[in-house]
Amino acid sequence: MKVAISGSTGFIGSRLSNELANQGWEIVPLTRCDFARDDANFAKKISGCNVIINLAGAPIMKRWTESYKKTILLSRIAPTLKITNAIHSLSEKPELFISASATGIYDSNGIWDEMNFSFSNDFLAEVCQAWETDAMRISGECRTVIVRFGIVLDKKEGALAKMLPIFRMGFGGPMGSGKQGFSWIHIKDLIGALLFLIKTKEISGPVNLVAPEFSDNKTYSKILAKTLHRPSLFKVPEFALKLFFGNGAEVLTTGQKVLPKKLIDSGYRFKFPDLAGALKAILK
């Protein structure tokens, strides 16, 4: 079996590539140089692939200047359009196209799943909606799955890794009000869920890649501090986050409460369904 992956050297892409390679898959990395090719040559690069996985996108945890907001959007839209145009041109289509998105598409008020939801109207939600719309252009030609990532928990990379030094020094605590939703997933469950989606041919459309137990930022901070045997006394005020990240502070001061209904209904069994157990396993 052969799989093409954009973002194959990133946090999630590198873990997924390694796992698929261990299972005997041939990996075709889609690099920046590949996306600079003309459409015909790019189509040749992905020709013969059984699965195409699109994980490309610039980091969002930066200060959002108007210029960088364009980078966030275009780094997601351009690769997606390149891939879907290439799939459309192929006489032999891939069996599956998986394209990334995020739970930031949902409104911050309420509890949502793939069937019952309300979308937000902020910048990140608009990016996700445009991203997903372009990916779904190909849904009539091959099975298409949109994976909406929650906050991915891992010791070495991602949001948790960035927070660990502060919490280990005893200066950790909730950000902003602390009431914002915190929908998360252990990195091993994320990879496991992606493999499950590849194998489960009945699943298509949006899929929430989050654990069945969501939290809020305040509770997450308390559990993390307790797991590290440190206090959680300090609160990071919203104005301080805005001084550092500008409008990008929205990533930290807002959040969603999301359920993985499609995964659960399809029979995926989470290795780490609760936050305390997930953090303990990561930090042991």
KEMARGU-956997 format. One record per residue: x, y, z of N, C-alpha, C in turn. Coordinates in nm, 3 decimals. Atoms other than C-alpha are relative to their C-alpha. Layout:
REM KEMARGU-956997
[rec [X,Y,Z],[X,Y,Z],[X,Y,Z]]
...
END
This chain:
REM KEMARGU-956997
[rec [0.084,-0.120,0.000],[0.000,0.000,0.000],[0.088,0.125,0.000]]
[rec [-0.079,-0.120,0.022],[0.117,0.350,-0.085],[-0.079,0.122,0.047]]
[rec [0.067,-0.117,-0.054],[0.036,0.677,0.094],[0.086,0.124,-0.022]]
[rec [-0.067,-0.129,0.014],[0.126,1.037,0.010],[-0.044,0.088,0.117]]
[rec [0.029,-0.081,-0.118],[0.150,1.274,0.308],[0.064,0.138,-0.014]]
[rec [-0.054,-0.136,-0.012],[0.186,1.651,0.310],[0.017,0.031,0.148]]
[rec [-0.029,-0.025,-0.141],[0.335,1.784,0.633],[0.059,-0.122,0.068]]
[rec [-0.050,0.128,-0.053],[0.512,1.449,0.677],[0.114,0.017,0.099]]
[rec [-0.109,-0.023,-0.096],[0.798,1.606,0.877],[-0.046,0.075,0.124]]
[rec [0.053,-0.074,-0.114],[0.570,1.789,1.120],[-0.028,-0.089,0.119]]
[rec [0.029,0.067,-0.126],[0.458,1.692,1.469],[-0.084,-0.126,-0.021]]
[rec [0.089,0.114,0.022],[0.171,1.467,1.360],[0.046,-0.083,-0.120]]
[rec [-0.038,0.070,0.122],[0.295,1.381,1.011],[0.117,-0.095,0.019]]
[rec [-0.117,0.086,-0.021],[0.627,1.239,1.132],[-0.038,-0.125,0.078]]
[rec [0.044,0.117,-0.078],[0.458,1.012,1.389],[-0.083,-0.094,-0.087]]
[rec [0.084,0.082,0.087],[0.202,0.894,1.136],[0.083,-0.072,-0.106]]
[rec [-0.087,0.061,0.102],[0.467,0.831,0.869],[0.077,-0.119,0.057]]
[rec [-0.075,0.108,-0.063],[0.672,0.621,1.110],[-0.088,-0.121,0.027]]
[rec [0.090,0.111,-0.031],[0.373,0.413,1.215],[-0.043,-0.074,-0.126]]
[rec [0.039,0.064,0.126],[0.258,0.349,0.858],[0.118,-0.076,-0.062]]
[rec [-0.119,0.068,0.052],[0.614,0.264,0.752],[0.025,-0.130,0.075]]
[rec [-0.017,0.120,-0.080],[0.635,0.015,1.039],[-0.099,-0.109,-0.038]]
[rec [0.101,0.096,0.042],[0.320,-0.148,0.906],[0.017,-0.042,-0.147]]
[rec [-0.030,0.044,0.136],[0.474,-0.187,0.561],[-0.048,0.091,-0.111]]
[rec [0.045,-0.094,0.102],[0.329,0.116,0.381],[0.120,0.068,-0.066]]
[rec [-0.098,-0.085,0.070],[0.532,0.298,0.118],[-0.042,0.145,0.018]]
[rec [0.031,-0.140,-0.030],[0.549,0.666,0.220],[0.052,0.089,-0.112]]
[rec [-0.038,-0.100,0.101],[0.551,0.942,-0.044],[-0.015,0.137,0.065]]
[rec [0.010,-0.133,-0.061],[0.635,1.272,0.132],[-0.030,0.105,-0.106]]
[rec [0.030,-0.112,0.089],[0.482,1.578,-0.034],[0.065,0.125,0.061]]
[rec [-0.080,-0.109,-0.053],[0.734,1.858,0.019],[-0.038,0.133,-0.064]]
[rec [0.023,-0.132,0.061],[0.735,2.231,-0.058],[0.042,0.000,-0.147]]
[rec [-0.046,0.008,0.140],[0.930,2.153,-0.374],[-0.104,-0.069,-0.088]]
[rec [0.105,0.068,0.077],[0.655,1.914,-0.482],[-0.117,0.094,-0.029]]
[rec [0.113,-0.092,0.020],[0.388,2.181,-0.432],[0.036,0.113,-0.096]]
[rec [-0.043,-0.101,0.097],[0.597,2.416,-0.649],[-0.003,-0.055,-0.144]]
[rec [0.007,0.059,0.133],[0.568,2.171,-0.941],[-0.125,0.047,-0.074]]
[rec [0.123,-0.027,0.074],[0.320,2.232,-1.222],[-0.099,-0.112,0.030]]
[rec [0.106,0.093,-0.038],[-0.012,2.050,-1.190],[0.021,-0.140,-0.055]]
[rec [-0.018,0.132,0.064],[0.076,1.768,-1.431],[0.106,-0.081,0.074]]
[rec [-0.107,0.071,-0.070],[0.402,1.679,-1.253],[-0.038,-0.033,0.144]]
[rec [0.047,0.030,-0.135],[0.238,1.704,-0.913],[-0.094,-0.121,-0.002]]
[rec [0.092,0.114,0.012],[-0.034,1.464,-1.027],[0.078,-0.130,-0.018]]
[rec [-0.083,0.120,0.018],[0.237,1.220,-1.137],[0.058,-0.046,0.134]]
[rec [-0.060,0.034,-0.130],[0.388,1.237,-0.786],[-0.097,-0.082,0.086]]
[rec [0.096,0.071,-0.085],[0.066,1.116,-0.621],[-0.069,-0.114,-0.073]]
[rec [0.063,0.107,0.077],[-0.038,0.879,-0.900],[0.038,-0.137,0.058]]
[rec [-0.025,0.134,-0.053],[-0.072,0.523,-0.775],[-0.010,-0.011,0.150]]
[rec [0.015,0.004,-0.146],[-0.120,0.620,-0.411],[-0.140,-0.047,0.037]]
[rec [0.130,0.048,-0.048],[-0.397,0.437,-0.229],[-0.067,0.102,0.091]]
[rec [0.050,-0.099,-0.096],[-0.432,0.709,0.033],[0.083,0.127,-0.011]]
[rec [-0.069,-0.128,-0.005],[-0.346,1.080,0.037],[-0.044,0.072,0.127]]
[rec [0.028,-0.065,-0.129],[-0.321,1.263,0.371],[0.059,0.140,-0.002]]
[rec [-0.038,-0.140,0.008],[-0.307,1.642,0.384],[0.007,0.061,0.139]]
[rec [-0.021,-0.056,-0.134],[-0.156,1.781,0.707],[0.072,0.135,-0.005]]
[rec [-0.078,-0.123,0.016],[0.008,2.098,0.568],[-0.071,0.119,0.065]]
[rec [0.056,-0.122,-0.058],[-0.039,2.429,0.748],[0.099,0.068,0.091]]
[rec [-0.092,-0.078,-0.085],[0.162,2.707,0.914],[-0.048,-0.001,0.145]]
[rec [0.039,-0.003,-0.142],[0.166,2.717,1.299],[-0.090,0.119,0.030]]
[rec [0.090,-0.110,-0.037],[-0.109,2.925,1.457],[0.041,0.070,0.129]]
[rec [-0.043,-0.060,-0.126],[0.066,2.992,1.789],[0.109,0.104,-0.023]]
[rec [-0.089,-0.113,0.026],[0.226,3.316,1.673],[-0.082,0.128,0.005]]
[rec [0.072,-0.128,0.004],[0.142,3.685,1.672],[-0.067,0.013,-0.137]]
[rec [0.077,-0.008,0.124],[-0.130,3.737,1.412],[0.006,0.140,-0.059]]
[rec [0.003,-0.121,0.083],[-0.023,4.028,1.197],[-0.091,-0.029,-0.119]]
[rec [0.084,0.023,0.118],[-0.236,4.080,0.888],[0.073,-0.088,-0.101]]
[rec [-0.081,0.081,0.091],[0.049,3.930,0.687],[0.000,-0.146,0.043]]
[rec [-0.007,0.140,-0.045],[0.069,3.620,0.907],[-0.136,-0.068,-0.007]]
[rec [0.133,0.058,0.016],[-0.307,3.570,0.899],[-0.018,-0.052,-0.143]]
[rec [0.004,0.047,0.138],[-0.275,3.543,0.521],[0.082,-0.128,-0.016]]
[rec [-0.083,0.120,0.004],[0.004,3.289,0.572],[-0.074,-0.120,0.057]]
[rec [0.079,0.108,-0.061],[-0.217,3.080,0.803],[-0.102,-0.054,-0.098]]
[rec [0.105,0.042,0.094],[-0.494,3.074,0.544],[0.060,-0.066,-0.124]]
[rec [-0.053,0.051,0.127],[-0.287,3.024,0.228],[0.080,-0.129,0.017]]
[rec [-0.078,0.122,-0.023],[-0.064,2.756,0.384],[-0.091,-0.122,0.013]]
[rec [0.098,0.109,-0.006],[-0.380,2.547,0.422],[-0.078,-0.014,-0.131]]
[rec [0.083,0.004,0.121],[-0.581,2.642,0.115],[0.080,-0.045,-0.123]]
[rec [-0.077,0.029,0.122],[-0.304,2.625,-0.149],[0.035,-0.149,-0.014]]
[rec [-0.028,0.143,0.015],[-0.186,2.267,-0.073],[-0.126,-0.084,-0.022]]
[rec [0.124,0.075,0.015],[-0.545,2.146,-0.043],[-0.052,0.008,-0.143]]
[rec [0.045,-0.016,0.139],[-0.639,2.289,-0.382],[0.092,-0.075,-0.096]]
[rec [-0.097,0.070,0.086],[-0.320,2.147,-0.536],[-0.031,-0.150,-0.001]]
[rec [0.027,0.143,-0.011],[-0.405,1.800,-0.409],[-0.133,-0.037,-0.064]]
[rec [0.131,0.034,0.055],[-0.774,1.805,-0.500],[-0.002,0.015,-0.153]]
[rec [-0.009,-0.015,0.146],[-0.698,1.936,-0.850],[0.072,-0.120,-0.062]]
[rec [-0.076,0.114,0.050],[-0.444,1.656,-0.893],[-0.085,-0.127,0.002]]
[rec [0.088,0.117,-0.008],[-0.690,1.390,-0.774],[-0.103,0.003,-0.112]]
[rec [0.101,-0.016,0.105],[-0.950,1.527,-1.015],[0.056,-0.038,-0.137]]
[rec [-0.061,0.026,0.131],[-0.706,1.489,-1.305],[0.040,-0.146,-0.020]]
[rec [-0.045,0.138,0.010],[-0.613,1.127,-1.227],[-0.109,-0.091,-0.055]]
[rec [0.097,0.098,0.050],[-0.783,0.851,-1.422],[-0.029,-0.107,0.104]]
[rec [0.017,0.095,-0.109],[-0.726,0.614,-1.129],[0.012,0.075,0.132]]
[rec [0.005,-0.082,-0.121],[-0.832,0.787,-0.809],[0.054,-0.078,0.121]]
[rec [-0.033,0.067,-0.126],[-0.697,0.713,-0.462],[-0.127,-0.051,0.068]]
[rec [0.115,0.053,-0.072],[-0.922,0.513,-0.233],[-0.050,0.100,0.104]]
[rec [0.034,-0.086,-0.113],[-0.914,0.780,0.039],[0.083,0.127,-0.001]]
[rec [-0.068,-0.127,-0.023],[-0.830,1.146,0.089],[-0.036,0.047,0.140]]
[rec [0.019,-0.053,-0.135],[-0.784,1.262,0.450],[0.061,0.140,0.005]]
[rec [-0.050,-0.137,-0.009],[-0.752,1.636,0.508],[-0.024,0.055,0.140]]
[rec [0.006,-0.052,-0.137],[-0.683,1.812,0.837],[-0.090,0.122,0.010]]
[rec [0.070,-0.122,-0.040],[-0.898,2.073,1.007],[0.016,0.006,0.152]]
[rec [-0.016,-0.015,-0.145],[-0.951,2.170,1.372],[-0.134,0.023,0.067]]
[rec [0.123,-0.022,-0.076],[-1.214,2.181,1.644],[-0.027,0.149,0.020]]
[rec [0.022,-0.144,-0.004],[-1.167,2.559,1.632],[-0.108,0.046,-0.094]]
[rec [0.111,-0.035,0.090],[-1.436,2.552,1.364],[-0.130,0.020,0.078]]
[rec [0.125,-0.003,-0.077],[-1.700,2.513,1.638],[-0.010,0.125,0.087]]
[rec [0.028,-0.111,-0.091],[-1.861,2.783,1.848],[0.052,-0.036,0.139]]
[rec [-0.056,0.025,-0.133],[-1.710,2.821,2.195],[-0.107,-0.021,0.106]]
[rec [0.111,0.023,-0.093],[-2.053,2.800,2.360],[-0.079,-0.123,-0.043]]
[rec [0.074,0.121,0.034],[-2.219,2.459,2.371],[0.091,-0.121,-0.004]]
[rec [-0.071,0.127,0.015],[-2.120,2.095,2.334],[-0.037,-0.057,-0.135]]
[rec [0.027,0.032,0.140],[-2.083,1.978,1.976],[0.057,-0.135,-0.042]]
[rec [-0.057,0.114,0.070],[-2.036,1.665,1.768],[-0.017,0.022,-0.150]]
[rec [0.002,-0.020,0.146],[-2.026,1.606,1.392],[-0.140,0.018,-0.056]]
[rec [0.138,-0.007,0.048],[-2.405,1.588,1.362],[-0.075,0.120,0.057]]
[rec [0.068,-0.111,-0.067],[-2.513,1.859,1.606],[0.103,0.105,0.037]]
[rec [-0.109,-0.096,-0.017],[-2.306,2.173,1.592],[-0.044,0.141,-0.039]]
[rec [0.010,-0.139,0.044],[-2.278,2.547,1.552],[0.142,0.048,-0.024]]
[rec [-0.133,-0.050,0.033],[-1.978,2.703,1.379],[0.019,0.140,0.057]]
[rec [-0.036,-0.134,-0.044],[-1.800,3.007,1.515],[0.016,0.091,-0.122]]
[rec [-0.021,-0.095,0.110],[-1.754,3.323,1.308],[0.131,0.077,0.016]]
[rec [-0.128,-0.068,-0.018],[-1.401,3.412,1.422],[0.097,-0.042,-0.110]]
[rec [-0.096,0.022,0.107],[-1.086,3.401,1.210],[0.033,-0.147,-0.021]]
[rec [-0.039,0.140,0.015],[-0.981,3.042,1.282],[-0.113,-0.085,-0.053]]
[rec [0.115,0.076,0.050],[-1.331,2.908,1.223],[-0.020,0.025,-0.150]]
[rec [0.014,-0.031,0.143],[-1.345,3.087,0.889],[0.108,-0.070,-0.082]]
[rec [-0.108,0.074,0.067],[-1.006,2.937,0.796],[-0.038,-0.147,-0.015]]
[rec [0.037,0.141,0.003],[-1.130,2.589,0.888],[-0.112,-0.027,-0.100]]
[rec [0.111,0.021,0.092],[-1.451,2.630,0.691],[0.046,0.008,-0.145]]
[rec [-0.053,-0.010,0.136],[-1.265,2.743,0.379],[0.086,-0.121,-0.033]]
[rec [-0.089,0.116,0.013],[-1.011,2.463,0.427],[-0.081,-0.126,-0.031]]
[rec [0.084,0.118,0.016],[-1.282,2.198,0.459],[-0.078,0.003,-0.132]]
[rec [0.075,-0.013,0.125],[-1.484,2.331,0.165],[0.086,-0.041,-0.119]]
[rec [-0.090,0.035,0.111],[-1.183,2.299,-0.065],[0.033,-0.149,0.000]]
[rec [-0.028,0.144,-0.007],[-1.108,1.947,0.061],[-0.118,-0.082,-0.049]]
[rec [0.119,0.077,0.035],[-1.465,1.830,0.010],[-0.037,0.009,-0.148]]
[rec [0.024,-0.008,0.145],[-1.456,1.930,-0.358],[0.016,-0.136,-0.067]]
[rec [-0.036,0.128,0.063],[-1.323,1.582,-0.427],[-0.085,-0.116,0.055]]
[rec [0.074,0.105,-0.071],[-1.577,1.391,-0.212],[-0.082,-0.089,-0.093]]
[rec [0.075,0.082,0.095],[-1.770,1.271,-0.517],[0.088,-0.094,-0.081]]
[rec [-0.092,0.079,0.082],[-1.459,1.113,-0.667],[0.077,-0.105,0.081]]
[rec [-0.059,0.102,-0.087],[-1.308,0.927,-0.369],[-0.046,0.027,0.143]]
[rec [0.040,-0.020,-0.139],[-1.384,0.873,-0.001],[0.084,0.110,0.062]]
[rec [-0.068,-0.118,-0.056],[-1.301,1.197,0.176],[-0.035,0.013,0.148]]
[rec [0.018,-0.015,-0.144],[-1.252,1.238,0.551],[0.069,0.129,0.045]]
[rec [-0.055,-0.123,-0.059],[-1.201,1.572,0.728],[0.024,-0.026,0.148]]
[rec [-0.031,0.027,-0.141],[-1.021,1.523,1.061],[0.017,0.132,0.075]]
[rec [-0.003,-0.122,-0.081],[-1.091,1.799,1.312],[0.078,-0.029,0.128]]
[rec [-0.088,0.027,-0.114],[-0.800,1.790,1.556],[-0.036,0.086,0.120]]
[rec [0.000,-0.074,-0.125],[-0.837,1.886,1.918],[0.144,0.030,0.038]]
[rec [-0.135,-0.027,-0.048],[-0.535,1.980,2.129],[0.071,-0.133,0.021]]
[rec [-0.070,0.129,-0.003],[-0.284,1.699,2.083],[0.102,0.000,0.113]]
[rec [-0.087,0.006,-0.118],[-0.108,1.596,2.404],[0.117,-0.094,-0.025]]
[rec [-0.123,0.076,0.018],[0.252,1.481,2.379],[0.108,0.067,0.085]]
[rec [-0.103,-0.052,-0.090],[0.558,1.521,2.602],[0.105,0.083,-0.072]]
[rec [-0.111,-0.061,0.070],[0.802,1.632,2.334],[-0.040,0.115,-0.093]]
[rec [0.043,-0.102,0.096],[0.596,1.848,2.095],[-0.142,0.043,0.029]]
[rec [0.135,-0.049,-0.016],[0.279,2.055,2.083],[-0.019,0.087,0.122]]
[rec [0.034,-0.095,-0.105],[0.098,2.266,2.341],[0.048,-0.045,0.138]]
[rec [-0.042,0.050,-0.130],[0.170,2.044,2.642],[0.151,0.015,0.020]]
[rec [-0.146,-0.010,-0.011],[0.544,2.035,2.571],[0.044,0.144,0.029]]
[rec [-0.035,-0.140,-0.024],[0.551,2.416,2.566],[-0.037,0.046,0.140]]
[rec [0.046,-0.040,-0.134],[0.364,2.440,2.897],[0.081,-0.066,0.111]]
[rec [-0.064,0.079,-0.106],[0.567,2.179,3.088],[0.106,0.075,0.080]]
[rec [-0.103,-0.069,-0.081],[0.868,2.396,3.185],[-0.060,0.097,0.101]]
[rec [0.063,-0.097,-0.090],[0.640,2.661,3.339],[-0.067,-0.072,0.116]]
[rec [0.068,0.074,-0.105],[0.431,2.407,3.530],[0.099,-0.071,0.092]]
[rec [-0.099,0.069,-0.082],[0.740,2.220,3.649],[0.067,0.095,0.099]]
[rec [-0.057,-0.100,-0.091],[0.869,2.543,3.803],[-0.102,0.048,0.103]]
[rec [0.104,-0.038,-0.095],[0.539,2.583,3.988],[-0.071,0.129,-0.034]]
[rec [0.062,-0.125,0.040],[0.422,2.885,3.790],[-0.119,-0.021,-0.095]]
[rec [0.109,0.030,0.092],[0.149,2.711,3.588],[-0.135,0.037,0.057]]
[rec [0.136,-0.032,-0.042],[-0.217,2.796,3.598],[-0.088,0.023,-0.121]]
[rec [0.093,-0.021,0.112],[-0.526,2.864,3.388],[0.031,0.127,-0.078]]
[rec [-0.019,-0.116,0.086],[-0.516,3.107,3.098],[-0.133,0.072,-0.020]]
[rec [0.123,-0.077,0.013],[-0.767,3.389,3.080],[-0.098,-0.038,0.109]]
[rec [0.103,0.034,-0.098],[-1.095,3.298,3.251],[0.015,-0.142,0.053]]
[rec [-0.012,0.141,-0.038],[-1.007,2.928,3.264],[-0.125,-0.080,-0.031]]
[rec [0.127,0.067,0.027],[-1.365,2.849,3.163],[-0.010,-0.054,-0.143]]
[rec [0.007,0.040,0.141],[-1.286,2.796,2.796],[0.016,-0.151,-0.016]]
[rec [-0.004,0.144,0.024],[-1.338,2.446,2.660],[0.139,-0.049,-0.035]]
[rec [-0.131,0.060,0.026],[-1.043,2.212,2.634],[-0.026,-0.142,-0.052]]
[rec [0.020,0.130,0.064],[-1.095,1.927,2.386],[0.136,-0.049,-0.048]]
[rec [-0.138,0.048,0.013],[-0.783,1.714,2.369],[0.000,-0.144,-0.051]]
[rec [-0.018,0.140,0.036],[-0.645,1.382,2.245],[0.147,-0.037,0.021]]
[rec [-0.136,0.052,-0.017],[-0.339,1.176,2.339],[0.057,-0.031,-0.139]]
[rec [-0.062,0.021,0.130],[-0.091,1.151,2.049],[-0.017,-0.144,-0.049]]
[rec [0.015,0.140,0.043],[-0.119,0.770,2.049],[-0.141,-0.029,-0.048]]
[rec [0.138,0.015,0.048],[-0.497,0.789,2.015],[-0.020,0.073,-0.132]]
[rec [0.011,-0.071,0.127],[-0.461,1.045,1.738],[0.049,-0.087,-0.115]]
[rec [-0.055,0.088,0.104],[-0.239,0.811,1.537],[-0.088,-0.124,-0.015]]
[rec [0.088,0.116,0.005],[-0.460,0.516,1.628],[-0.129,0.029,-0.073]]
[rec [0.126,-0.038,0.066],[-0.771,0.701,1.513],[0.021,0.019,-0.150]]
[rec [-0.028,-0.017,0.143],[-0.610,0.795,1.181],[0.013,-0.136,-0.070]]
[rec [-0.012,0.135,0.057],[-0.518,0.430,1.117],[-0.138,-0.066,-0.007]]
[rec [0.138,0.053,-0.003],[-0.875,0.333,1.215],[-0.082,0.057,-0.116]]
[rec [0.075,-0.063,0.109],[-1.016,0.581,0.963],[0.043,-0.055,-0.136]]
[rec [-0.048,0.058,0.125],[-0.797,0.439,0.687],[-0.065,-0.136,-0.024]]
[rec [0.052,0.137,0.012],[-0.928,0.088,0.758],[-0.153,-0.007,-0.005]]
[rec [0.146,0.004,-0.013],[-1.294,0.176,0.824],[-0.064,0.075,-0.117]]
[rec [0.043,-0.061,0.126],[-1.434,0.239,0.477],[-0.139,0.062,0.004]]
[rec [0.135,-0.055,-0.011],[-1.782,0.329,0.600],[0.001,0.146,0.046]]
[rec [-0.006,-0.136,-0.055],[-1.661,0.658,0.750],[0.042,0.100,-0.107]]
[rec [-0.039,-0.111,0.088],[-1.652,0.978,0.547],[-0.049,0.131,0.060]]
[rec [0.039,-0.131,-0.050],[-1.697,1.351,0.599],[0.076,0.039,0.125]]
[rec [-0.071,-0.050,-0.118],[-1.598,1.538,0.917],[0.004,-0.104,0.113]]
[rec [-0.017,0.087,-0.116],[-1.461,1.338,1.212],[0.077,0.077,0.107]]
[rec [-0.069,-0.068,-0.110],[-1.371,1.491,1.549],[0.105,-0.092,0.060]]
[rec [-0.108,0.076,-0.061],[-1.032,1.365,1.667],[0.030,0.060,0.136]]
[rec [-0.011,-0.044,-0.139],[-1.075,1.431,2.038],[-0.034,-0.119,0.090]]
[rec [0.036,0.103,-0.097],[-1.102,1.216,2.350],[-0.147,0.014,0.039]]
[rec [0.142,-0.009,-0.038],[-1.451,1.132,2.479],[-0.025,0.087,0.123]]
[rec [0.014,-0.086,-0.117],[-1.385,1.340,2.794],[0.063,0.136,-0.029]]
[rec [-0.055,-0.135,0.013],[-1.351,1.713,2.729],[0.014,0.062,0.138]]
[rec [-0.024,-0.067,-0.126],[-1.243,1.954,2.999],[-0.014,0.151,-0.021]]
[rec [-0.018,-0.143,0.020],[-1.195,2.326,3.055],[0.145,0.033,0.040]]
[rec [-0.140,-0.035,-0.021],[-0.867,2.514,3.083],[0.040,-0.002,0.147]]
[rec [-0.030,-0.002,-0.144],[-0.888,2.556,3.460],[0.021,-0.141,0.053]]
[rec [-0.011,0.139,-0.046],[-0.946,2.184,3.522],[0.125,-0.066,-0.055]]
[rec [-0.122,0.054,0.062],[-0.671,2.089,3.277],[0.123,0.047,0.077]]
[rec [-0.116,-0.055,-0.071],[-0.427,2.318,3.458],[0.017,-0.066,0.137]]
[rec [-0.006,0.064,-0.131],[-0.516,2.167,3.797],[0.050,-0.144,-0.010]]
[rec [-0.040,0.142,0.015],[-0.478,1.807,3.672],[0.147,-0.009,-0.040]]
[rec [-0.140,0.001,0.043],[-0.148,1.886,3.500],[0.092,0.031,0.118]]
[rec [-0.081,-0.035,-0.116],[-0.008,2.054,3.812],[0.004,-0.114,0.102]]
[rec [0.007,0.111,-0.095],[-0.125,1.766,4.032],[0.084,-0.118,-0.048]]
[rec [-0.079,0.110,0.056],[0.034,1.511,3.798],[0.149,0.025,0.017]]
[rec [-0.141,-0.037,-0.015],[0.364,1.701,3.823],[0.038,0.026,0.146]]
[rec [-0.023,-0.026,-0.143],[0.324,1.740,4.203],[0.046,0.144,0.020]]
[rec [-0.030,-0.142,-0.011],[0.333,2.118,4.167],[-0.129,0.076,0.030]]
[rec [0.120,-0.081,-0.023],[0.092,2.395,4.275],[-0.052,0.059,-0.132]]
[rec [0.059,-0.071,0.114],[-0.143,2.566,4.030],[-0.064,0.128,0.053]]
[rec [0.045,-0.120,-0.071],[-0.167,2.909,4.191],[-0.012,0.123,-0.090]]
[rec [-0.010,-0.121,0.082],[-0.097,3.149,3.907],[-0.097,-0.004,-0.117]]
[rec [0.092,-0.014,0.112],[-0.345,3.272,3.652],[0.060,0.097,-0.101]]
[rec [-0.054,-0.088,0.104],[-0.228,3.417,3.321],[-0.114,0.087,-0.053]]
[rec [0.111,-0.085,0.043],[-0.451,3.719,3.253],[-0.006,0.016,-0.151]]
[rec [0.021,-0.010,0.144],[-0.598,3.768,2.908],[0.081,0.113,-0.061]]
[rec [-0.073,-0.115,0.057],[-0.432,4.109,2.860],[0.147,-0.035,-0.023]]
[rec [-0.141,0.039,0.015],[-0.087,3.953,2.913],[0.020,-0.087,-0.124]]
[rec [-0.007,0.085,0.119],[-0.154,3.692,2.646],[-0.013,0.083,-0.128]]
[rec [0.018,-0.086,0.118],[-0.271,3.962,2.405],[0.123,0.086,-0.026]]
[rec [-0.124,-0.075,0.018],[0.046,4.163,2.468],[0.103,-0.081,-0.078]]
[rec [-0.100,0.087,0.062],[0.251,3.865,2.354],[-0.045,-0.050,-0.137]]
[rec [0.048,0.064,0.122],[0.032,3.707,2.085],[-0.091,0.088,-0.085]]
[rec [0.095,-0.081,0.074],[-0.194,3.994,1.976],[-0.131,-0.076,-0.014]]
[rec [0.126,0.071,0.022],[-0.514,3.855,1.822],[0.018,-0.151,0.006]]
[rec [-0.027,0.143,-0.008],[-0.345,3.515,1.820],[-0.028,-0.058,0.138]]
[rec [0.033,0.046,-0.135],[-0.423,3.497,2.194],[-0.136,-0.071,0.004]]
[rec [0.130,0.068,0.007],[-0.770,3.378,2.087],[0.015,-0.151,0.010]]
[rec [-0.024,0.144,-0.006],[-0.620,3.030,2.053],[0.003,-0.048,0.145]]
[rec [-0.018,0.037,-0.140],[-0.551,3.031,2.429],[-0.119,0.041,0.087]]
[rec [0.107,-0.053,-0.085],[-0.845,3.232,2.564],[-0.139,-0.050,-0.039]]
[rec [0.126,0.063,0.039],[-1.120,3.053,2.373],[0.025,-0.150,-0.020]]
[rec [-0.012,0.144,0.019],[-1.188,2.683,2.336],[-0.137,-0.061,-0.022]]
[rec [0.124,0.066,0.036],[-1.450,2.430,2.239],[-0.019,-0.128,0.083]]
[rec [0.033,0.126,-0.064],[-1.626,2.136,2.403],[-0.058,-0.092,-0.107]]
[rec [0.030,0.079,0.119],[-1.637,1.863,2.142],[0.003,-0.149,0.033]]
[rec [0.008,0.145,-0.021],[-1.733,1.494,2.135],[0.033,-0.075,-0.129]]
[rec [-0.037,0.078,0.118],[-1.597,1.223,1.899],[-0.108,-0.102,-0.037]]
[rec [0.115,0.089,0.021],[-1.938,1.078,1.809],[0.026,-0.103,-0.110]]
[rec [-0.021,0.093,0.111],[-1.835,0.924,1.475],[0.098,-0.111,0.038]]
[rec [-0.097,0.101,-0.041],[-1.533,0.747,1.622],[-0.063,-0.100,0.096]]
[rec [0.062,0.088,-0.098],[-1.732,0.609,1.915],[-0.104,-0.090,-0.066]]
[rec [0.106,0.077,0.066],[-2.028,0.502,1.700],[0.057,-0.105,-0.096]]
[rec [-0.062,0.093,0.095],[-1.789,0.331,1.456],[0.082,-0.109,0.069]]
[rec [-0.067,0.105,-0.074],[-1.626,0.127,1.732],[0.145,0.025,0.037]]
[rec [-0.138,-0.026,-0.042],[-1.294,0.301,1.793],[0.007,0.000,0.153]]
[rec [-0.020,0.008,-0.144],[-1.167,0.223,2.143],[0.120,0.085,0.040]]
[rec [-0.106,-0.090,-0.043],[-0.965,0.499,2.305],[0.091,-0.067,0.102]]
[rec [-0.097,0.048,-0.097],[-0.647,0.399,2.485],[0.005,0.092,0.121]]
[rec [-0.008,-0.101,-0.106],[-0.660,0.721,2.689],[-0.126,0.086,-0.004]]
[rec [0.127,-0.073,0.009],[-1.023,0.831,2.735],[-0.016,0.115,0.099]]
[rec [0.015,-0.106,-0.101],[-0.974,1.050,3.045],[0.130,0.078,0.014]]
[rec [-0.112,-0.093,-0.001],[-0.746,1.348,3.095],[0.105,-0.037,0.105]]
[rec [-0.096,0.034,-0.106],[-0.587,1.241,3.425],[0.085,-0.120,-0.041]]
[rec [-0.074,0.120,0.044],[-0.492,0.901,3.282],[0.094,0.031,-0.114]]
[rec [-0.083,-0.035,0.114],[-0.358,1.054,2.962],[0.125,0.075,0.045]]
[rec [-0.115,-0.077,-0.048],[-0.135,1.305,3.143],[0.094,-0.086,0.083]]
[rec [-0.084,0.089,-0.080],[-0.012,1.039,3.385],[0.085,-0.088,-0.089]]
[rec [-0.073,0.087,0.092],[0.085,0.812,3.096],[0.110,0.077,-0.074]]
[rec [-0.097,-0.081,0.073],[0.263,1.093,2.912],[0.118,0.040,0.089]]
[rec [-0.100,-0.060,-0.087],[0.453,1.225,3.213],[0.066,-0.098,0.096]]
[rec [-0.057,0.097,-0.095],[0.541,0.902,3.396],[0.150,-0.013,-0.024]]
END
